[in-house]
Every structure is written in structure tokens, then in C-alpha cells.
């Protein structure tokens, strides 16, 4: 008899440059968590033309009697408009983990990472200024056509990806509070062992202590001008206030 495939118990939905690689690597060191074939499977955003069986095949299928959990982390999920419903339709019981980083620092890190890997050639000021033009009509196309892929929406969204108050409602509408864990990235950076155990508790797993908590995908970048920093601070202020009200929590980014 064919065994029913085991779904993932958790999905880290983002944010990009928010510590998702570090958290995922900490989690898969727990004796009761088995890793997927790769951290970022991108099924619900970039590979949704493939079958659910393909998605299941990305996770270890336990022998009878085993009780390991598994999951993945694809940081474009939180931002892609079709993903919340797609995940809910397939896995309404899955636990959702969102790491939210100060959107100013997230945008700067995103920009410098893209300079490094060759996805960006403009200056930071120009990239920020060009974002509305680059994104013109892209969201409309994404919403109108579930199969549409937008390079600009995935990559050149330094500001848009930091407006968490626009992204979380779709998840909160579908999944109950008990299935969503919102973590401040800065808390993960400053106290990784505590945050790891907070997430393990959320997953109903016993606490676990790692020998080391390395930072993954972390990089240094040059300081930006105070003018640009102030511009970003002004841009995100009202969005951060909306987020604080939505989550009933002060993230302390202002």
C-alpha cells in the first residue's frame, strides 16, 4: 500500500535578508527535525506549475513509527501575492514562521547583496528612486495571471518588501494566531539560542542547545549616507506604526 506523503510541519516565509538561513540551519540541527532537500524550495511562488507530489518529494518521508518534523524556508513567500492561499489550500494546519527585520537595514542589506551577485548596477539612491517605475504594472500582472513571473517584483523591491503591514494580513486572515509565529530578526541576531527555543516551543518540540550559532548569509557593507538613511526612515515610519498596531507590539525600529 502506498504511504501517504508527509507534509511539512513548518514553513519559514521570510523575510529576505532577515535571518531565514540562520534560523533554518539552527532548526535542522534539532534531533527531531529532518531537513528538506534544500532550504528554499520555492514551490508556492516559482515552482507552482509542478505537482504537489513534486513538493512532497523535497522532504524526507519517515519510516513507520518515526516522528520527525520537517519544513522549508523560502523568503519570497511572504511577499508573493498568491502564496498565502496556495499554502492554506494544501496545508491548512502548517505552522508559519515570519522573521521581520528593521526594513531600513533589510533594504540596505538586500541592495548590497544584489550588487555583490550582479543583480543590481544602480547606486542605492537610484535603485530606491527607480523602484516605482520598475514595478509599474507588475503587481497587476501577477494578480491577473497566477502563472506570471515578475523578475522586478522578486528582485528590485528594496522598499516594498519592507512594508510588512501590507504582507501579513493575507496570512492572518487564513491562518489562526496559534499557527503564526512572528519573530523580530534583531532578536534572533542578538539571542539566537533563546529564539531557537521559542520557535521549538512553537513547534511543540523540546528545547535544544547548539554548540555554536553561526551567522549564515551575513555580510558587511559600507555605511550609507545619513540623508539616504533619513529618507528610508521617513518612508517606513507610518508602515512600521501600522505593523505595530496590527501585531500589538512595538518592534522598536523607530
HELIX and SHEET records of a PDB file:
HELIX    1   1 UNK A   20  UNK A   27  1                                   8    
HELIX    2   2 UNK A   52  UNK A   56  1                                   5    
HELIX    3   3 UNK A   83  UNK A   90  1                                   8    
HELIX    4   4 UNK A  103  UNK A  117  1                                  15    
HELIX    5   5 UNK A  124  UNK A  135  1                                  12    
HELIX    6   6 UNK A  138  UNK A  144  1                                   7    
HELIX    7   7 UNK A  151  UNK A  155  1                                   5    
HELIX    8   8 UNK A  160  UNK A  162  5                                   3    
HELIX    9   9 UNK A  164  UNK A  174  1                                  11    
HELIX   10  10 UNK A  177  UNK A  179  5                                   3    
HELIX   11  11 UNK A  185  UNK A  190  1                                   6    
HELIX   12  12 UNK A  192  UNK A  202  1                                  11    
HELIX   13  13 UNK A  226  UNK A  247  1                                  22    
SHEET    1   A 5 UNK A  33  UNK A  35  0                                        
SHEET    2   A 5 UNK A  69  UNK A  73  1                                        
SHEET    3   A 5 UNK A  10  UNK A  14  1                                        
SHEET    4   A 5 UNK A  95  UNK A 100  1                                        
SHEET    5   A 5 UNK A 180  UNK A 184  1                                        
END                                                                             
